[in-house]
Amino acid sequence: MFKGIPNAGRLRRFSQALAAALILVAMGGIGQVFAQDGPFGKQKSTASSTENSSGDSGKTPEKKPGNNKPAKVDLDPKESPDARLAKAWKAFFDGKASEALQFAESLVKAQPTTLALEAKHLCARCNWALGQAIIDSAVEDDAKAVAASRQQAGKYLAEARKIWKELASSTAAANVKRQSIAAALELAAKDKLDEACDELNKVLSAEIADTCTCEAGILYAEIRVRQGQIKDALRACKYATDFGGRLPAGNEITLAAVRPFLDAAAALERKLKTEPAALAFATAERLRMQKKFTQAISAYENICKDFPETDFAPRSRFSAGLCHLGLEKPADAIAYWKAFIKEEPSGPWRGQSYIGITDTNLEQIFEPAEAMATADEAGKSLDSALADKKSSPSWSPIRFDILFRSGMLAYAQDKFDDASERLATAQKAADVLDDEGKAGLGRLIEGAKNKSWVIPPSVRNVAEPRIDLLLAVGSMYNIVHKTRDGERYFDLALAELAKTSASKSSMIIAEQKSCAYRGKAVSQHLRREWEPAIKGYNTALETFPKATWHDYTLHMAGLTVLQQAQEKFYKAVQAATHRKITQNAEEQKKDAAARDEALKTHNKERLASLPYYERLIKDFPKSEYADSAHYCVGIFTYEGGNREQGYKLLDAFVTACPETPCTGEALLVLSRHDLEYLADRDKANTHLDKLNTWAEATRAKGISPAKFAPDPVGMMSYKKPEKDGTGVWKTSADSEQDNRPLYDFLTLQDCHAADWYLNELQSHVAMFKGFILYYDGKLEDARNEFNRLAEIDPEKVARGAAFYAGAYHSLMLACDQKYMLATPEEMQNFKDRQRLAIMLGDLYYGIGQNNRSIAITHRLLDGEFGRLSEPCRQYAQFLLGMNVAMTDGRRVALEEMFKVFKDLKSLSGKNVTYTMDRAAYCAGHAAFLCYDKKSVELAGQIWKALVDSGRKNEQTMRALIGLAAIANKCGREDEAIGILENFPDDVPKMKECAAAFLDSIKSSKQWAEEQDAQQNKAKDK
């Protein structure tokens, strides 16, 4: 059952999970065990309640409340209210509280009134169950999670109380009983189980029996189960199940109505008869979770006596050892586990006991030699335990934990050769780790072979080896992504350091504290707990500012800021992305504005990382992380809005650092800026040539430039002082990751494929160099340069992958027709600087980088490149509309297109430009693709205005085909065929399109007619 082994720091989490699992196994669909006394005489309990348990029937909902909306249930309108209410109670007792709630809510206004009152009560029960399930699911050790859970659960509980308060106004006998049931639930949640049972007895002892009797009987039985008094629980179940036979003749309560209660009581009774050991163990586990360790030990001993042949007996022996730890008697726990192991060293649950001894020796007694010896003993018993059918289920999940501890302890004590062998053995069982953890384990093995330390040399203190060991173990847990364990060891180190009084060694104490704070921050960082991680890094920097290893701290702090900003950005973009056909223009604009604002906020938030990187550069100029810090300062300054300063910083970076993994990325940004902002084609070519040279050199070295910076996991590796300097383990390029966006700092860290990354950069070189040649009118040379896109990765072009296919085909088409998007007639209206800008806008549109094209177009329209003539403004507006259609939505694009031709009447005027015709056709196309009736009608009006203008150009002919498409869409096939059969010959290319469309419509019509004929024949027969 366990994926890892509990120890002093994580006993509660393991026991909570175990108890919850056992209860669900034991109780089936009935839910949490919870009750105590009944109609058979009051009996004092020997145990208390569960932590915050509601005692409510109905197990934890199938979907976590607050996180996911439950699936909607199907409400049959023909179903009788009685049948639906019975279905609701069945769902409730099956543990599907959210489903039951939906059934019950549909009946709160039903007739008769008695049925509606029962439905309301069930709604309250469901809300109570949902609220308590949230509270019970919170990890007790996590105070924030518990507080958040209580707040979230409070809404459900408040709703339940509100309903019961409303029901209290009714004096009906059944409602009075329901008030007692509600009161019992409240008392049980406060651990006042005796009082809860008194309330239930009021219901059970009533003269007139009804469904409330069964309901109270089930609750009573659950209380007795939780108290471990199975016999009384069985009596309560029988009392409830016998209810059906006690129904008097002519009673208005039908057997069908009471059936869900009888079935629930019978199911509980079956479980109690067949799985008493599981129930008894669940009770003992709950006692331990409540820190009633002495009572729990007694309960475990009873299990060993009463159920010696079950797996719960050895499991109880292991758990009893945990109770000794809970009583703060580590020596007793070790002695207890040793005695347990001695009986059968490779028997069930001895593996957990071995690790319990190992961790206790390491964490509480500080006997590393004993810990190592115990880990070795566990390793020797492992093979025989795994081969045994009885032992294997408990040993298999902890195989890695046993082997890893052995290697980790050897490593922490500088037994490097021994450690590398032991860790290599653990690697064979590393399937329990995630991918990052497996990679980290590989780095640990390499580190052991290289005799590297996992904590800085200056932190080591021979006088206090305990701190060294705790810091080293915590670091190694982080490296293999077992961050909860890692954080626990750093907390232990901080606790030990807090006990150390100020002395001559105060400097080393401060440095060790700083290292512990940093290690804990890394644990939190890896769990994506950004705020505490940033706080931890800052604390580490403040505690001992002069540490020589703070380059890593600064690097990680900056990285955390960036990851937090990126996570917020993705969430904001996701929240603002609701583009649907049904959205109107205002909604689409609102979404687009929200996405733009999210990007601006993202760029600003990333600037918060600069103080860390600037300090890194200043204090650690020769650090492994200095180059990436230089790049970060430049790129985030540039993208944060200060482009001029950012450009200077990036230019200085590529000059000072010509061979770093991020140099190629910086050169691409510089060359793009040269074209977009400086209009300097020569300078852009220079940067592009440098980028190409860098890429070829990097490719020749066979290294991965995509590895932007050392991996944030497991990089705390230090060579011995005599070797002078720090060493960082590298990871090799071993997998291709396709379709990754460029210019994403965080994505670059995850890329491992040098070929993919270099291909992507070099494809941009080919594109921009070809564009410059194209702009200069050297079409053949441009074609050759564009062909490099296909040469770089022909498979991607062939399958239309990522950037390649779109760019390649768009650019080659431009060479063929001698223009990209703006025709030569439109292009001649622009001045030189404007022409370069508009052609860049066309380029970005053609390769699908619409946001870049939009940015350039806005700059054009805002007059940054000089005042635009009316024809130039028309084309810039048209280009904006084309891009907006791909990003913000069709209805917004429609508005932008109307700014080009103003209105439909203007399309019949004398001074209509080709750009106006293009905008009008595209406006009709955008409207048509909205598909609603009103938009399709608008498309028809626009296209008809174009056709009626009498102009015979490509756009008016496209509009004519569009009118045929509308007719066909609206079921007027003959009208569509008539348009296409009489299509003009003025534009041969459009004539061919019309002919193809005509064939398609005729074929579809013929097929429909054949189908109709076959159906008619079938009817005649």
N, C-alpha and C positions, 0 to 999 in steps of 0.2 A: 504493500500500500504506500509506503513512504518512498519518496524520491531522494530523500536525504536523511540524515540522522539527527534527531533532536539532541540538544545539549542545554546547558544552563541558560543560554541566552534566547533559545527559541522553543523552549518546551511548550509554552502556551499555544503557539500557533499550530504545532503538530497535534497537540491534544485536542484542540478545537476541531481541526479537520477530521481527526480520527473519530471523535465522539459524534460529530454531525453525520459522518458516513455510516457509522454503526446504527445510529438511530433510524436513519432512512432505511437501512437494510432490515432492521428489526420491525419497524412500524409500517412498511409498505406505503400504501396511499393514505394512511391515517394521519401521519404527520408527527409533530413533536410530542414526546411523552411529557405529561405535565401534571397529573393530578394526585390527590391524596385520599381524603376520607370519603365515606358514603353512607348509605342508609343502613349499614350493617354495624353501626356503633363506632364511635370516634376512637382512633388509634394514633398514638403519638408516632411521628415519623422519626427515623434515624438519620435522615439526610435532608438537605435543603434543596431549594429549587435550582433551576438552571440560571445562567447569567442572562438577565433581562428577558427570560422566556415568557411568552404570552400564554402558553398553555393552550393555544388555539388549535383546533383541529384544522387540518389542511397543511400539507408540507410546504416548504419554500416554493414560491410560485415558479412556474416554468420559465418565466422571463424575469430578470431582476427589475423590481419596480424602480421607476425613476430613470433607468438607463435605456429601456426599450419599451415601446408600446406593445401591449399584447395583441396577438392576432385577433381580428374581429371574428366573432362567432356568427354562425348562420341562424337567424331567427325565422323559424317557419311560421308564416302568418296564419296557417291553418291549425297550428298546434294549440291545444287547449291550455288555459292558464295552469291547471293542476299538473299537467304533464310537463310543462316548462319548469314549474317550480321544483318538481321532483328531479328534473335534469340538472337544475341549478345546485340542489343539495348534493347530488351525486358528484358533480364536478368539484364542489367544495371539499367533500370528504376524500376525493381522489388527489387532492393537493393542488388543484387548478383554481386558485382563488380569483385570479383575474378573469378567467372565463366564467366562473360562477357569478361574479359581480355583474357581468354584462347581461346574463340571463335574468338575474334578480332585478336589476334596474328597469328592465322592460316590463315588470309586473307591479311596480309600486303604485300604479293607478288602476289596477285591474279590479274586477269584481269576482267574488264578493269581497267585502272589506277585510274579512279575516285573512284572506289569501294575501291581500296587499300588505297587511301588517306583518305577516310572516316574511314576505319578500323584503320589506324594509329591514327587518331584523337580520336577515341573511346578508343584506348589503353591508350592515354594520359589522357582522362577523368577517366578511371578506376584507373590508378595509382594515380591520384589526389585525387579521392574519398577514396582510401585505405589509403593514407598518412594522409589526414585530419581526417579520422575516428580514427586513432591511437592517434592523438593529442587531439581530443575531448574526447576520452575515459579516458585520464589521470585525476587523482584527483588533482585539482588545489592546494590543501593544501600541497601536497607532492612534494616538489621542485625536488627531485631526480627523481621521477617517471615522472614528466613533462619533465625534461631534457632528460631522456632516451627515452621517447616517441618521442620527437622532433627529436632526432638523428635517431631513427628507421624510423620515418615518412619521414625524409629528403631524404632517398633513393628513396621512391616512388615519392615524389614531384620532385626530380631532374630528374628522368626518364621522368616524364610528360613534364617538361620544355624542356628537350632534344628533345623529339618528336615534340613539337610545334615549336621549333627552326628550325628543319629540314623541317617542313611543310611550314615555312615562305618563303622558297625559291621558292615555287610555287605561280604563279600569278593567278591561277584559282579563279573565283569569290567565290566559296564555301570555298576555303581555306582562303581567305581574311576574310570572316565572322567568320571562326573558330579561327582566330587570335584575333578577337574581343571577342569571347566567352572566350578564354584563358585569355585575359587581364581582363575580368570581374571577372573571378574566382580569379585571383591574387589580384585584388582590394578588392573583398569581403572578402578574407581571412585577409586583413589588416584593415577591418572595414570601408573601403572607399566605402560605398554603393552608394552614389550619382554618383561617377565616374564610378562605375561598371555598373550602369543602363544606363549611357550615352553610354558606349560601346555596351550594348545590343540593345539600340535604333538604332545603326548603322545597325544592322542585321535586325531588325524588320521593318525598314523603307525602305529597299532595294526594288527596283522595281521588280526584279526577285525572285520569291519565290522558296525555296527548303527545304530540311529537316532541314537545319540550322535555318530556320525561326521558325519552331516548337520548336526546341531545345532551342533557345533564349527565346521564349515565355514562356516555362515552367520555365526557370530560373528566368525570370522576375516575374512570378506569385509567385514563392517561396520567392523572395525578399519582395514583397508586403505583403505576409503572415507574414513574420518575423517582419514587421513593424506594423502589426496589422490592416492593411487596406484591409479588406477582399473583399470589393466590387471591388476595382481595381484588386485584384488578380483574382477574378472571371471573370472580363473582359479580362484579359490576357489569362486565360484558354480558354475562348470562342474563342478568336482570334486564338489560336493554334488549337483548335478542328475544327474550320471552314476551316482550311487550305486544308483539303481533297477536299472540294467543290470548292476551288479556283484553283485547278489544271487545267490548260488549256488542251484542247484536243490535243493529240499527244505529251504531255509532256513526256520526257524520264523517269521521276520519276514515278514509279508505286505506286498505292495505297497500295500494299503489303509492299513496302519499307518504306512508311511513317506511316504505321499502328502502330508500337510500340510507335511513338511519339504522335499520336492521342489518343491512349489508355492511355498513361501516363497523358496527359493533361486532358482527360475526368475523369480519376480516381481522380486527384487532384481537379477537379471541384466538383465532387460528395462529396469529403471529406469537401470541403469548405462550401458546402450547408448544409451538415448534422451535422457537428461538429464544429460550430463556437465557442461555449463556450470553448471547449477543446483547440482550437487554441488561443483564447484570453487569456486563463489561461497560456498556454505555453509561450506566448509573455510576460506576466507579470512576470512569473518566470525567464525568461531570463534577464529581466531588473533587477530583484533582484540579480541574480548571477553576473551581471555586476556592482553591488553596486550602481545602480541608484535607490536608495530606494524611493525617493520622487515620481519619475515617476512611480515606481512599485506600490506604494500605490494608486495612481490615477487610474492605470490600474485595480487593484483589486476592487476598489470602482465601476468602470464601470461594471465589471463583476457582482457584486452584484445587480446593477441596471438593467442591460440588461438581466441577466439570473438568476433571483432569485429562480426559482424552481429547478435548477440543483444542483448537489453536489459541483459544482465549486464555488458556492456562499459562503457556510460556509468554504470551504477550503481556499478561498481567504481571509476571515476574519482572519483565523489563520495565513496565510502567511503575511498579512499586519502587524500583531504583530511582526513577525520576522524582518520586515523592520524597525520598531521602534528600535529594538535592534541593527540593523545594523547602524542606525543613532546615536548609543551610547546614547540612551534615555531609559534605562531599566525601569524607573518608568512609562514612557508613555506606554511602551509595556505591563507592568503588568496591568495598568489601562485599556488599550484597550482590553486585553484578559478577564479581569474581567467583563467588560461590555458585551462582546460577550457571556461569560458563563452565565451571569445573565438572558439573554433572554431565554435560554433553557439549564439548567445545564447538562442534559444528551443527548444533541443533537449532531449531527454530528460534528466532529472535535473539540469538547470541550475537549475531553481527551488529545489531543495534547496541547491544550491551558493550561489545568491544569498543565501539566508537564513543559510547557514553563515558567509558573509562578514559579513553584517549583524550577526549575534549576536557574532561574534568581535571585530569592531570595537567593539561596545558593551560587551562583558563583559570582554575581556582587554586590548585595546589602548587603549580609551577614545578613539575617534575618532567622536563622534556625527555629525559632518558626513559622514564617509565612510559610516557606517552608513545615514544618510538617503539618500545618493546611490545606494547599492547597492539599497536598497529601492525607490527610484524606477525604477532600471533594470529591476528584476524586474517591476515593475508595467507598464512599457512593453512587455515581452516576453510578458506574460501572455496577451493576446488571441490572438496568433499561435500561441503554444504550445498553447493549448486547442483551436485549430482544426486542429492537426496530429494525425493519428491516432497517430503514433509517440510524440509528446511528451505528449499529453493524459493518458494514464494516470498519469504521474508528477506532472504539474502540477495536475490537478484537485483532489486531496485537500488541497493546500496553498494554494489560491487565497485563502482567508480569511487564512491566516498572513502571506502577502505583503502583502495590502492593510491588514491590521490593524497590522502593524509600521510601515508608512508613516505611518498616522494617529497611532499611539501615539508615535512619535518626534517628530512635529510638535507634539503636545500637550505632551510632556515638555519641549520647548524653548520653550514659551510662544507657539507659532505657532497661536493659537486658531482663527482663521478657516480657515486651511489645514487644521488638524486636523479641524474639524467636517466639511469637505467630504470629506476622505480617509476618515474613519470612516463617513460616510454611504455611501460607495462599498463599504467593507468590509461594511456591513450587508446588502448584496445577496447576499453569500456566507456569511452567518452561519448557514446551515443546519447547520454542523458543531457549533454551540454548543447547549447545553441551554437550556431555557426561561429559567432564571435568568440565564444568560449573555447571551442575546439582550436581556433586559430591561436588564441592566447596560450593554450596548453602547449602548442607547438613552439611558441616563443619561449615559454618557460624551459622547455627541454633544450633549446638552443642556448639559452642563457646559462643553464647548468653546465653544458659542455664547454662554454666559453669562460666558465668560472666568474660570471657576473653576479653582482648583488642586486637585490630588488629594492633596497633602500639606499639612500646616499651614504657614502662612507663617513661623512661628518656627523651623521645622526647616530651612528653606532656607539654604544657606551659599554665598555667591558665591565664596568662597575655595576651596571644595571642590565644584565643580559635579558631579563624578562621583557623589558620594553622593546628591545631589538626584536625578540622573537614575535611579540604581538604585532609589531609593525610589519615585519616580513610576512607573517601568515596572512594578515589583512590584505597586504598588497597582492599576494598570490591568489587569494580568493577573488579579488577584483579582476585580475588578469584572465581568469577563466569564467568571468561573468557570474560568479556566485556572490552578488553584491550585498545581499543581506548578511551573509557570513562575514564578508569583508568589513562592512560597517560595524558589526558587533565587535570585531577585534580592535578596530580603531577606538571604539568607545571604551573597551577594556583598557587600552593603552592610556587614554586620556584620564580614566578613573585612577589608574596607578600613578600617573604623573601628578595628579592633584594631591595625592597623599605625600608626595616628596617635598620636604621642606627646603626652603632656600638655602643654598650652600655654595661652595666654591664652584660647583658644577652647574650653577644656575643657567649658564649659557647653553650647555648641552640639553638641559631640561627644556628650555624655551624652543630650541631647534627641534627636539623630539615632538613637542606639542604641535609645532607648526606642521611637521610631517604627518602627524596623526590627523590634524584638521584637514589637510589636503587629501589624505587617503579617504577620509569619510566623504569629502566633497566629491571625489571621483565615484564612489559608490552611488551617491545620490544622482550624480550626472548621468551615469549609465542607466539609471532607472527613469531618466527624463524628469527628475525633480529639480527643475532649473533654479528656482529661487533659493532653496536651502543650499544647493551646490555653489551658487555664486557667493552666498554669504560665507560658506565654508572656505572657499578660496581666498576671499578677502581677509577672513580671520587668520588663515595661515600666513598671508603676506604681512599682516600687522603683528602677529605674535613673534616672528623672527624675520624682520625685513631683509637681513643681509645673507640669507641662505644662498649658497652657490647653485642650488638646484631649483631656484624659483623661476627659471626660464620655463620649465614644464608647468609650474603653477600658473604663470601668466598666460601661457599658451592655452591651457585648459579653461581658464577663466574667460578669455576672449572667445574661445570656441563655444562655451556654454551660453554666453550672451547671444551669439549668432544662431545657435540651435533654438534657443527660446524664441528669438525674433522670427525665425523661419517657421516654427510650429504655429505661432500666432498668425503669421501671414497666410499659411495654407488654410487655417480654419476660417479666417476672414474672407478669403477668396471663395472658399467652398460655400460659406453662408450667403455670399453675394452672387452666386451662380445659379440662377433659376430660369435660364432662358428657355422659354417654351413657346410653342406656336400661339398659344392663347394669350400670352403677355401682350399688353399694349405698349406703345412707345415710351410712355412715362415710366412704366415698370422696368423696361429694358434700360432706359437712361439711368434710373436709380441704381440698378445692379452694376452698370458700367462705372458710374461715379464711385460706388463703394469699392469696386476692385481697384480703381485708380488710387483711391485714398489709402487702401490697404498697402499698395506698393510704395506709396510715399512714406507711410508710417514705417513700413518694413525697412526702407533705406535709412530712415532717421534712427530707428532702434539699433540698427547694425553699427552706427557710429559710436554707440556706448562701449563697443569692444576696443576702440582705438586707444584709450588710456593704457590698457593692458599691453597692447602690441607696441605702443610707443615706449613704454617702460622696458619691455623686453629688448627692443632694439638698443636702447640707451645703456642698460645694465649688462646685457649679454650679447654683444655684437657678434661673437663667434659661436653662438648657440646653434644647435641643430634646427631650432625653430625661428631663427632670426630672419631667414630669407622669406619664409611664408608670412612672417609678421610685416616685413617691408611691403610685400604684395598686398596684404590686407589693408594696411594704412592707405595705400594708393587707390585700390579699387573701391573701397567703401567711401573714401573721400570723393572720388569721382562719381559714384552712383548716388551718393548722398546729396548731390546738388552742386558741389563746388567742382565743376568739371575742369576748370583751368588749373586749379591747384592739384587736383587728382591726376591730370595729364602729366604735370611736371614730376610728380612723385613716381608715377609709373615709368616715365622716361628715364628718371634717375635710377630706378630699380633695375631695368633691363640693361643699363650701362654697367651698373655695379655688380649685377648678378646674372651674367649672360647664359648660365647653364643650369639654372634651378628648375625644378619640376613646374613652377608656375610662370617661367619666363615666356613660354609660348603663348599662354593665355593673355599675358600683359601686352605682348606684341600685337595680338589680334585686336585688343581693345584700342591700342594706339592707332593702328592702321584704319580702323573704322572711324575713329575721331578725326583723323587726317582728312578723310573724305567728307564726313557729315558736317564738321564744324570749321575746318580750315580750308576746305576745297583745294587741298594740296596733293595732287596726284603723285608727284615725284616723291614726296615724303612718305606717302602711303606705300608706294612701291618699295621704298627702302626698308620700311618696317616689315612688309610682306616677305621680302627676300631674306631678311634676318630670321623671320619666323620659319621659313622653309628650310634654311640652313640648320637652325636649331632642331627642327623636327627630324631631319635626316641624321644629324649627329646623335640625337637621342635614340633613334631607331637602331642605329649601328651599335650603340652600347648595349642594346637589349634590356634597358630598364624601363620602368613604368613611370612616365611623367604624370600620369593620372593620380599617382599617389601624392596628393598636394602637400601633405605634411605627415609626420609620423602619426601612426594610429593612436587615438586617444586611450586605447585599452592596452595596458601592459607595457607601456614605454618607460616605466620607472626602473630601468636597468642600468647599473653602474659598474664600471670596471674597477678593479682594485686601484688604490692610489698610486702604487708604483708604476702602473701602466699609463698614468697621467692622462686624464680626460674621461669623458663619459662615452658610452657606446649605446647605440640604439639598434635594436633588431629590425631588420627590414622584412617586408613581405613581398613575395614575388608576384608577377603578373600571371594569373592562372585561370582567368575566366573572362569570357566576353560578355559585356553588358550593353545591349543594343538600345537605341532610341533614348539616350540620355541627353538632357538639354545642356548646352554650354552655358558659361557665365554663372554657374551655380556653385558657389564656394563649397557648400556642404556636399553636394553631389560629387564633386571632384574627389573628395576624400574616399568615397566609396568605390570609385572606378579602379579596377585592377587590370584592365586590358590596355596595354600600351598601344597595340595596333589600332584598336577602335579609336582611342583618343587622338592619336597622331593622324589617323585618316580624317577624323572630323576637322581638326585644325587645318590640315593641308587642303581639304576640300574648300575651306573658306579662302585660303590663299588663292587657289585656282579661280574661284568665283570672282574675287575682287580684282585680281590681276586681269582676268578676262573682261571684266566690266570696264576697267580703265582703257583697255585696248578698244573695246566696243565704242566707248565714248569718243575716242580719238578717231573713229571711223575705220579702224583696222579690223575689219570683220573676219577675215580669214585667220589672222593671228588670234583674235578673240575666240573663234571656233576651236582652234587647237588647244587653247588654254582651258576652255570649257570641257573639252574632251577628257581632260585630266580627272574630272569628277568621276567619269566612268572607269578610268584606268585605276584610280585609287581603290575603288571597291565595286567591281562590276556586279557582284551578286546583289548588293543593296540597290543599285539602279534597276536591275532586272526585276526585283520583287517590290519595287516602290517603297523602300524602307527609308524612314527618317528624313533627313535633310536632302539626301543625294538625289533621289528620283525627281522630286519637285523642282529642285534647282536645275538639274541637268536638262530636263525636257523643256522647261520654261526658257532657259538661256539659249538652247539650240534653236528653238522656234523663233526667238528674237533675231538671231543671226539670219535665219531664212527669210523672214519678212522685213528685216531691216528696221524693226522697232520693237520695243518691249510691250508697253501698254499704250503710251501716247503715240499717236501716228505722227509721221513727219510733218503733216500739216499743222497738228496741234503743237508739236515741239518747236516749230520755228517762231512761235509767238514769245518764247522765253528768252531772256538774256542769258549770258554764259553761266553766271553763278546760279541763277534760277534753274537753268537747264540741268546742271549737275545734280542739284537737289531733287528736281522732279524725276530725273532718271534713277536716282537712288531710291526714291519712293516707289517707282515702278518695279525696280529690282526686288525690293523687300516684299512688295505685294506678290510678285511672281513666284517667289520661293516660300511664301507662306509666313513671313515674319511681319505680320500685319501691324503689330504695335509699333514697330520701328517705322514703318511706312506712315502710320498715323502721326507719330511725333514729328517727322519731317514735314508732312503736309500742313500740320498746324503752324509750324514755324514759317512756312511759305505764306499761308493765309494771314499770319500776324505781321507780315512785312519784314521779317528778319533778313530776307535776301533782296530787299528793295520793293518798291511799289509794283504791284501786279496789274497788267492790263486786264480788261474784262475777259478776253478769251483765256488768258492764263489763270485768272481766278476761277473761271468755269471749270477748267480741267483739274485744278487742285481740289476744288470742291467735289468733283466727280470721283477723283481718286480717294478722297476721304470717305465718300459714301460706299465705294467698293470695299474698302477695308473695314468700315463699320459693320457692313453686312456679315463679315466673317468673325467679328468680335462681339459687338454690342447687341446685335439683333437686326432682323429684317425691317421691323417697323421704324427703328431709328434710322436705318439706312434709307428708307423711303423718304423720311423728312429731309435728310441731307441731299438726296437726289433732286427733290423739288426746289431746293435752293439754287440749282443750276438752271432749270428751265422755267421757274416761277409758277406757271400754271398751264393748263391744257391749251388755252387760247394762244399762248405765246408760241406753241409748236406750229401754228399756221401762219406765223408772221414772216416778214421778208428777211430778217437778219438771223435766221436760225443757224447756229453753228453745228458742226458735226458732233462736238462734245455734248451739245444739248440733246441731239438725237440719241446719243449713247446713253446719257443719263436718263432720258425718258424710257428707253427700252428697259434698262436695268431697274428703274423704279417699278415698271410693270411686272418685271420678273420677280422682284422682292415681294410685291403685293400678292402675286399669284401663289407664291410659296408659303404665304401665311394661311392659305387654304380655307379660311372662313368665307362665308357667302359675300359679306360686305367687301372684303379685300379682293376677292376674285372679280367682283363687279368693277372695282376701281382699276384693277389690272386691265380689264377689257376697255374701259374708258380711255386709259392712257394709250394703249396700243391702237385703238381705233383713231385717236387723234393723230398719231404718227402716220398711220396708213392714209388717212384722209388728207394729209398735208400734200400728197402727190409726189413727194420726193422718192426717188428710186435708189436708195443706198442700202447698205447691208443692214442697218438698224431698222429701217422701215420694213424691209423684207422679213427680218426676224419677228417684228411685231405682227405681221400678217400670219406667220406660222403660230405665234402666240394666240391669236384670235381663234385659229383652228383648234388649238389645244383646249381653250376654254369651252368651245362648242362641244368638243368630244367629251370633256370632263362632265359637262352638264347633260349628257345623254343625247346630244343633237349630232349624231354621227353623220347624217346626210349633209348637214350644213358644213361640217368640217371637211368632208370629202369634196364638196363643191368648191370651197376656198382653195384647197390644195390642187384640185384638177385644173383650176383656172389660174394657177400661180404664174406671175410674170417671169419673163426670161432675162430681166435686166441684170440680175446678179447671179451668175451661174452657180456659185458655191451655195447660195441659199435655195436655188432651184433644186439642187441635188438633195438638200436637207428636206425640202418639202416633199419630194418624191419618196424618200425613205419613210417619212412620217405617214404619207398616204398609204403606202404598202402595209404599214403596221396597223393602221385603222381598219383597212379592208380585211386583213387577215383576222383581226379580232372580231369584226362583225360577222364574217363567214363562220367562224368557230361558234359564236353565240347562236347563230341561226341553226347550225347543225345540232347543237345541244337542245334547242327548243323543239326541233323536229323529232328528235329521239324521245323526248319527254312526252310529246303529243302521241306518238305511236304507242308508248307504254300505257298512257291513259286509255286509248282506244281499246287496247287488248284487255 
